[in-house]
């Protein structure tokens, strides 16, 4: 691994450790609250994870569409400015 990617790999590894610890803490908390309660009313963990990732994907898709719209609008404005300055050069 190059020196340039070492800090990135370190950050990713640390983030993974923190996320794992957070999930473990959350799991322990939920288990202590739910304890021996009837778990039939709780959603399946896999469906909860899939739901959150589906939501995140929808948010990313919306952000991508917005970014494409902004870039297209900016390109149109830049093209208009370029045509205007070419058609009417400064004196």
C-alpha positions as CSV (number, residue, x, y, z in Angstrom):
1,X,0.0,0.0,0.0
2,X,1.3,3.4,-0.9
3,X,1.9,6.2,1.7
4,X,-1.0,8.1,0.1
5,X,-3.5,5.4,0.9
6,X,-2.2,4.5,4.3
7,X,-4.1,7.3,6.1
8,X,-7.2,6.4,4.2
9,X,-7.0,2.8,5.1
10,X,-6.4,3.7,8.7
11,X,-9.5,5.9,8.7
12,X,-11.6,3.2,7.1
13,X,-10.4,0.6,9.6
14,X,-11.1,2.9,12.5
15,X,-14.5,3.8,11.2
16,X,-15.3,0.1,10.9
17,X,-14.2,-0.5,14.5
18,X,-16.3,2.4,15.7
19,X,-19.3,1.2,13.7
20,X,-18.9,-2.3,15.1
21,X,-18.7,-1.0,18.6
22,X,-21.8,1.2,18.1
23,X,-23.8,-1.7,16.7
24,X,-22.7,-3.9,19.6
25,X,-23.7,-1.2,22.1
26,X,-27.0,-0.7,20.4
27,X,-27.7,-4.4,20.3
28,X,-26.9,-4.7,24.0
29,X,-29.2,-1.8,24.8
30,X,-32.0,-3.2,22.8
31,X,-31.6,-6.6,24.4
32,X,-31.6,-5.1,27.9
33,X,-34.8,-3.2,27.1
34,X,-36.6,-6.0,25.3
35,X,-35.2,-8.7,27.5
36,X,-37.6,-11.6,27.7
37,X,-40.5,-9.6,26.1
38,X,-42.4,-11.1,23.2
39,X,-40.2,-10.6,20.1
40,X,-43.0,-11.5,17.7
41,X,-43.8,-7.8,17.2
42,X,-40.3,-6.8,16.3
43,X,-39.2,-6.6,12.7
44,X,-36.5,-9.0,11.5
45,X,-33.1,-7.5,11.8
46,X,-32.3,-8.3,8.2
47,X,-35.3,-6.4,7.0
48,X,-34.4,-3.4,9.2
49,X,-30.9,-3.3,7.6
50,X,-32.3,-3.7,4.1
51,X,-34.8,-0.9,4.8
52,X,-32.1,1.5,5.9
53,X,-29.8,0.7,3.0
54,X,-32.8,1.1,0.6
55,X,-33.5,4.5,2.1
56,X,-29.8,5.5,1.8
57,X,-29.8,4.4,-1.8
58,X,-32.9,6.5,-2.6
59,X,-31.2,9.5,-1.0
60,X,-28.0,8.9,-3.0
61,X,-30.0,8.5,-6.2
62,X,-31.8,11.8,-5.5
63,X,-28.6,13.6,-4.7
64,X,-27.0,12.2,-7.9
65,X,-30.0,13.5,-10.0
66,X,-29.8,16.9,-8.3
67,X,-26.0,17.0,-9.0
68,X,-26.6,16.2,-12.7
69,X,-29.3,18.9,-12.9
70,X,-27.0,21.5,-11.3
71,X,-24.1,20.5,-13.6
72,X,-26.3,20.7,-16.7
73,X,-27.6,24.1,-15.6
74,X,-24.1,25.4,-14.9
75,X,-22.9,24.1,-18.3
76,X,-25.8,26.0,-20.0
77,X,-25.0,29.2,-18.2
78,X,-21.2,28.8,-19.0
79,X,-22.1,28.2,-22.7
80,X,-24.3,31.3,-22.8
81,X,-21.6,33.5,-21.2
82,X,-19.0,32.1,-23.6
83,X,-21.3,32.9,-26.6
84,X,-22.1,36.4,-25.3
85,X,-18.4,37.3,-24.8
86,X,-17.5,35.9,-28.2
87,X,-20.4,37.7,-30.0
88,X,-19.8,41.0,-28.1
89,X,-16.1,41.2,-27.2
90,X,-15.0,43.9,-24.8
91,X,-13.8,47.1,-26.4
